[in-house]
């Protein structure tokens, strides 16, 4: 399993708002049965098999073009562990429940 953060930025649009483009990208992610998706203020986090994430990233990257964007910038950060099973919830829990005694 992998966790990936994907940032998609449509460029060359007629409006300063990118919400319609991001909404369509997130809809594509949400509709995937293989990947969990969480929308954040600046990106979408995907959790699932790396092959499914990469296929989904391709679909999400191309979505703004179908809505009229002339250019799309996409950044992907992938975190994949082979030593143990983990997901995005585990990653957040490990920070919030620090065993070293650091309170957040």
N, C-alpha and C positions, 0 to 999 in steps of 0.2 A: 504494500500500500504506500501511497505517496500523498503528500499535501503540497498543493501548489497555489501560489498567489498569482493572479492574472490581472494586469491593468491594461485596459483597452481605451485608447484615446482617439476618437474620430477627429480628423483635421480637414479643413476645407468645407465646413458646413455653413449653411445660411444663417444659423442662429448660434449664439454663444452657449446655449444650454446643450449639454450632451445627454441629458436624462433619457430621451426617447431611444437613443442608440444603446445606452447601457441597459435600459429596461429590456430591450430585445436580446442582448447578449446574456443577461441573467435568466431570461425566460428559457433560452436554449439550455443553459446549465441546469436549471431546475427540472427540466423535462427529461434529463438523463437518468435512466434507472441504475446506472453503474457508479455514479458520482454524486456525493453530497456537495451542496453549494451553499455558501454563506456570503451575503452581500455586505460589504463594509462601505464606509463613506468614500473610500478611494480605490477600492479594488473588489474582486471576487475571489474567495478562497474555495478551492476545490479539493475534495478528499476522496481518494479511490485508487484503482489500479492505474499505474502510470500510462499505460497504453490508452486507456479510456480518457484520461485527463488530456493527453496530447491531441487525440482526435477531437475532443470537445473544444480545446483551445483553437484549433483550426477553424471550426464552425463559428465560434464566437468572434474570432478575428475578422472573418469575412462578412458577418452580419451587418456592420455599419455600411458597407458598400451597397447592400441591397436597399438601404434606406436613403441613399444619395450621398454618402460621404465620398469625397474625392481621394482621401488618404487616411490610413489607419496606422497608428503606432501601437504596438503591443509589447509588453514586457512580462516575462514569465519567470518566477522564482520557484524552483522545485526543491522540496525536502523529502528525501527518500531514505529510509533506514532498512538495513538488511539484518541487523542484529536482534531486532524485536519488532513485534506488531505494534503499531501506534497509529493514532488518527489525530485530527485537529483538536478534538475534545481532550484527548490525553495530553497533548502539548500545552494547552491552556491550563489544564488542571495541574500539571507539573510546575508551572510558574506560580499559580495562586496558592498551592499547597506545599510550599517549600519546606522540606524536612530540615533545613539548616536553621530554621527558627526566624526567618525574615518575615515580618508581617507586612502585608500589602493592604 
